[in-house]
Amino acid sequence: MSESHESPLIEVRNLKKWFPVNSGMLSATTSHVRAVDGVNLSVSKGETLGIVGESGCGKTTLGRVIMGLIPITDGSIIYDGENIREMKNRDIRKKMQIVFQDPGGSMNPRMSIRSIVGEPLQVNGFADGAELTQRVASLLDSVGMKREHMNRFPHEFSGGQKQRIALARALSLDPEFILLDEPTSALDVSVQAQVLNLLSEIQRERNLTFIFITHDLAVVRHISDRVAVMYLGKIVELADSEEIYRNPRHSYTRALISAIPISNPKIPRNENFLEGDVPSPVDPPPGCAFGRRVNHPEWARSVEMDLSLREVSPGHWVQPCPCCTDDSGEN
């Protein structure tokens, strides 16, 4: 499906990541955890695509498969016209970087900030000695940190400062794309806003492409051009950011949006609370998994339907089913 008039930097085609489940250490595989189960999407150059969903929906696994950190089970990832499986790991790392949820966990506590930020430059032979020091100072300055911070160690910084340092390291090789995996979830609200504003500023300056993974729909609305809603390994809705908040078409999307806290409790709101438990990704139900979760009376009809995303208005794609949308349309 065509999701944008801009040329895509990343195309994900029918991507699957299934983890084998064995009954014992030396036993044969008995089943699979379907963490990512047939995802299709594209990200245009200079765009920010937000991916949202509950914990366990597969969004972090999707991100790590895109980055080449874990192998693909099936499907393909095309980066700027080239199959990522055919790219050398060093080339991938120069073009694609990641910022993790816990920046401190990705930093060696015995290394100075100069060494942490400068390591990619040294490993790839781009800078050393005085030149490395100057490059690191420039990178720190670009994320709002000071030159004198170079000789300090990770434990001397707050969570927000560590996230800025992690971003400086990600920028060191001048990548085209950065995956941001829950980069603000461990930060308080005021620091979140600072980091989000910094990301927007850096994206404009460097024409970067972002995938922003989060469970916080209020945050993703602030930074994303488009939003993909993920449930049990599948994309169930995809649209421009404002469109998906103004006119959500899938019941799961509506439930997530209704859970966003509001500052004024007197403002009326539609309360679509999530009910039931998320089905197991080891043995997902046929048909509409969300309809099965809430025991929707129309769920049985979805079992025989093609639930591939359908464009219901320009740029607005939704999984059609009688349980969760008004756009099911029998095939």
VOVO-784722 format. One line per field, with one value per residue (C-alpha): residue in one letter; x, y, z. Coordinates in steps of 0.02 Angstrom, whole numbers, always signed. Layout:
<recs>
type c(a / ...) $
u c(X / ...) $
v c(Y / ...) $
w c(Z / ...) $
</recs>
This chain:
<recs>
type c(m / s / e / s / h / e / s / p / l / i / e / v / r / n / l / k / k / w / f / p / v / n / s / g / m / l / s / a / t / t / s / h / v / r / a / v / d / g / v / n / l / s / v / s / k / g / e / t / l / g / i / v / g / e / s / g / c / g / k / t / t / l / g / r / v / i / m / g / l / i / p / i / t / d / g / s / i / i / y / d / g / e / n / i / r / e / m / k / n / r / d / i / r / k / k / m / q / i / v / f / q / d / p / g / g / s / m / n / p / r / m / s / i / r / s / i / v / g / e / p / l / q / v / n / g / f / a / d / g / a / e / l / t / q / r / v / a / s / l / l / d / s / v / g / m / k / r / e / h / m / n / r / f / p / h / e / f / s / g / g / q / k / q / r / i / a / l / a / r / a / l / s / l / d / p / e / f / i / l / l / d / e / p / t / s / a / l / d / v / s / v / q / a / q / v / l / n / l / l / s / e / i / q / r / e / r / n / l / t / f / i / f / i / t / h / d / l / a / v / v / r / h / i / s / d / r / v / a / v / m / y / l / g / k / i / v / e / l / a / d / s / e / e / i / y / r / n / p / r / h / s / y / t / r / a / l / i / s / a / i / p / i / s / n / p / k / i / p / r / n / e / n / f / l / e / g / d / v / p / s / p / v / d / p / p / p / g / c / a / f / g / r / r / v / n / h / p / e / w / a / r / s / v / e / m / d / l / s / l / r / e / v / s / p / g / h / w / v / q / p / c / p / c / c / t / d / d / s / g / e / n) $
u c(+0 / +56 / +56 / +147 / +185 / +366 / +496 / +511 / +675 / +615 / +489 / +433 / +348 / +249 / +375 / +368 / +470 / +421 / +518 / +522 / +450 / +528 / +459 / +635 / +817 / +850 / +671 / +599 / +505 / +324 / +255 / +306 / +281 / +217 / +293 / +280 / +155 / +142 / +179 / +178 / +227 / +342 / +433 / +472 / +632 / +623 / +466 / +429 / +322 / +255 / +219 / +104 / +22 / +14 / +165 / +191 / +109 / +273 / +324 / +499 / +530 / +477 / +601 / +744 / +709 / +711 / +880 / +951 / +977 / +876 / +852 / +697 / +586 / +500 / +466 / +586 / +651 / +704 / +817 / +833 / +800 / +917 / +868 / +937 / +984 / +1108 / +1188 / +1347 / +1323 / +1449 / +1352 / +1189 / +1263 / +1326 / +1153 / +1041 / +1057 / +952 / +918 / +858 / +730 / +865 / +1013 / +1117 / +1101 / +1186 / +1335 / +1490 / +1499 / +1690 / +1700 / +1703 / +1574 / +1712 / +1744 / +1559 / +1511 / +1673 / +1682 / +1585 / +1703 / +1857 / +1791 / +1751 / +1916 / +1838 / +1929 / +2056 / +2157 / +2126 / +2008 / +1902 / +1894 / +1835 / +1704 / +1636 / +1629 / +1530 / +1409 / +1380 / +1348 / +1218 / +1116 / +1130 / +1275 / +1439 / +1617 / +1673 / +1551 / +1668 / +1779 / +1636 / +1555 / +1375 / +1330 / +1358 / +1211 / +1022 / +908 / +873 / +1058 / +1098 / +967 / +1051 / +1219 / +1142 / +1073 / +1244 / +1320 / +1183 / +1221 / +1409 / +1410 / +1290 / +1152 / +999 / +881 / +862 / +749 / +690 / +629 / +530 / +660 / +555 / +461 / +580 / +583 / +469 / +351 / +458 / +613 / +508 / +459 / +641 / +696 / +551 / +589 / +773 / +728 / +618 / +755 / +890 / +775 / +746 / +930 / +991 / +839 / +831 / +701 / +631 / +530 / +467 / +408 / +305 / +152 / +115 / -7 / +6 / +193 / +179 / +49 / +173 / +315 / +245 / +188 / +97 / +48 / +38 / -64 / -1 / -95 / -34 / +101 / -5 / -38 / -225 / -230 / -115 / -147 / -82 / -59 / -200 / -317 / -295 / -332 / -477 / -556 / -496 / -581 / -527 / -599 / -425 / -363 / -514 / -481 / -299 / -345 / -479 / -345 / -240 / -246 / -323 / -281 / -462 / -571 / -728 / -704 / -821 / -736 / -780 / -728 / -686 / -601 / -497 / -579 / -517 / -339 / -224 / -228 / -67 / +49 / +94 / -81 / -169 / -353 / -407 / -491 / -491 / -385 / -454 / -634 / -597 / -521 / -680 / -794 / -878 / -1036 / -979 / -807 / -849 / -882 / -704 / -628 / -671 / -622 / -466 / -406 / -269 / -264 / -387 / -381 / -544 / -496 / -341 / -191 / -299 / -281 / -375 / -396 / -575 / -683 / -861 / -796 / -695 / -734 / -878 / -778 / -777 / -854 / -859 / -733) $
v c(+0 / +177 / +280 / +439 / +544 / +562 / +433 / +303 / +284 / +124 / -2 / -148 / -286 / -426 / -429 / -572 / -611 / -772 / -836 / -1026 / -1105 / -1269 / -1390 / -1419 / -1367 / -1504 / -1527 / -1485 / -1323 / -1345 / -1172 / -991 / -822 / -714 / -550 / -468 / -550 / -480 / -293 / -178 / +5 / +136 / +288 / +436 / +535 / +671 / +598 / +544 / +387 / +350 / +169 / +149 / +8 / -79 / -164 / -331 / -281 / -308 / -127 / -141 / -307 / -226 / -86 / -203 / -309 / -152 / -106 / -279 / -315 / -476 / -581 / -580 / -735 / -687 / -535 / -397 / -226 / -110 / +36 / +171 / +41 / -93 / -252 / -235 / -419 / -384 / -234 / -247 / -217 / -74 / +13 / -9 / +69 / +221 / +254 / +190 / +222 / +185 / +274 / +156 / +179 / +166 / +267 / +226 / +41 / +66 / +158 / +79 / +155 / +150 / +252 / +442 / +536 / +578 / +392 / +346 / +478 / +461 / +272 / +257 / +385 / +289 / +117 / +178 / +272 / +445 / +535 / +514 / +618 / +806 / +792 / +666 / +783 / +925 / +816 / +756 / +935 / +987 / +840 / +878 / +1060 / +1008 / +919 / +1057 / +984 / +1071 / +1034 / +1007 / +861 / +757 / +700 / +648 / +476 / +418 / +408 / +596 / +639 / +642 / +536 / +680 / +719 / +536 / +536 / +689 / +600 / +445 / +556 / +638 / +464 / +416 / +574 / +544 / +451 / +575 / +445 / +467 / +372 / +354 / +231 / +306 / +166 / +242 / +381 / +486 / +355 / +363 / +554 / +675 / +784 / +941 / +845 / +749 / +913 / +970 / +807 / +809 / +989 / +944 / +797 / +908 / +1039 / +912 / +829 / +996 / +1039 / +870 / +813 / +653 / +516 / +449 / +300 / +345 / +195 / +230 / +181 / +365 / +432 / +610 / +610 / +532 / +661 / +800 / +734 / +619 / +656 / +489 / +359 / +170 / +80 / -95 / -237 / -415 / -406 / -319 / -141 / -108 / +76 / +200 / +383 / +560 / +608 / +736 / +627 / +477 / +580 / +674 / +525 / +356 / +215 / +60 / +19 / -16 / +155 / +238 / +147 / +202 / +383 / +384 / +330 / +488 / +594 / +767 / +917 / +971 / +831 / +933 / +914 / +777 / +632 / +469 / +326 / +170 / +66 / -84 / -244 / -422 / -488 / -478 / -650 / -748 / -715 / -901 / -952 / -796 / -815 / -819 / -667 / -503 / -528 / -372 / -423 / -591 / -504 / -405 / -550 / -447 / -533 / -506 / -583 / -749 / -656 / -588 / -763 / -784 / -607 / -531 / -413 / -328 / -140 / -45 / +140 / +215 / +395 / +472 / +414 / +333 / +143 / +29 / -157 / -191 / -303 / -305 / -303 / -145 / -30 / +32 / -2 / -192 / -228 / -414 / -474) $
w c(+0 / -33 / +127 / +78 / -74 / -15 / -65 / +73 / +166 / +251 / +187 / +295 / +196 / +279 / +421 / +545 / +700 / +785 / +935 / +954 / +1111 / +1166 / +1295 / +1363 / +1337 / +1208 / +1148 / +979 / +950 / +999 / +955 / +924 / +1006 / +864 / +923 / +751 / +635 / +459 / +477 / +325 / +336 / +262 / +331 / +218 / +224 / +356 / +435 / +613 / +625 / +798 / +845 / +996 / +1091 / +1259 / +1334 / +1248 / +1083 / +987 / +953 / +1030 / +942 / +778 / +808 / +846 / +693 / +586 / +662 / +626 / +811 / +800 / +642 / +532 / +529 / +366 / +259 / +210 / +261 / +121 / +168 / +34 / -101 / -31 / +62 / +237 / +239 / +100 / +186 / +289 / +475 / +473 / +334 / +431 / +587 / +491 / +422 / +562 / +749 / +904 / +1069 / +1205 / +1344 / +1479 / +1416 / +1569 / +1533 / +1364 / +1439 / +1516 / +1691 / +1684 / +1525 / +1520 / +1417 / +1292 / +1266 / +1259 / +1131 / +1034 / +1025 / +860 / +782 / +841 / +791 / +615 / +598 / +580 / +721 / +860 / +982 / +979 / +830 / +926 / +1075 / +964 / +878 / +1045 / +1111 / +957 / +976 / +1160 / +1118 / +987 / +1123 / +1252 / +1353 / +1398 / +1345 / +1525 / +1539 / +1430 / +1574 / +1688 / +1704 / +1676 / +1861 / +1878 / +1764 / +1780 / +1671 / +1553 / +1535 / +1500 / +1363 / +1285 / +1293 / +1211 / +1074 / +1048 / +1027 / +903 / +802 / +799 / +632 / +553 / +522 / +412 / +528 / +717 / +807 / +972 / +1087 / +1233 / +1250 / +1371 / +1472 / +1621 / +1627 / +1720 / +1620 / +1614 / +1559 / +1432 / +1350 / +1342 / +1259 / +1135 / +1086 / +1066 / +952 / +844 / +829 / +784 / +656 / +568 / +568 / +503 / +402 / +505 / +494 / +658 / +716 / +890 / +993 / +1148 / +1249 / +1285 / +1156 / +1222 / +1187 / +1014 / +963 / +1002 / +895 / +759 / +582 / +572 / +701 / +685 / +818 / +855 / +940 / +966 / +833 / +700 / +644 / +667 / +619 / +531 / +493 / +508 / +690 / +701 / +600 / +713 / +868 / +790 / +702 / +770 / +675 / +771 / +943 / +1013 / +957 / +1036 / +1199 / +1202 / +1168 / +1303 / +1428 / +1399 / +1559 / +1544 / +1652 / +1680 / +1752 / +1716 / +1528 / +1464 / +1377 / +1294 / +1406 / +1307 / +1438 / +1387 / +1447 / +1459 / +1447 / +1296 / +1210 / +1214 / +1065 / +1074 / +1021 / +955 / +912 / +730 / +658 / +754 / +910 / +994 / +960 / +1041 / +1192 / +1227 / +1178 / +1043 / +978 / +797 / +824 / +737 / +573 / +573 / +568 / +384 / +333 / +257 / +393 / +292 / +318 / +210 / +163 / +227 / +186 / +106 / +208 / +342 / +351 / +469 / +498 / +440 / +546 / +613 / +793 / +795 / +649 / +545 / +388 / +388 / +220 / +184 / +54) $
</recs>
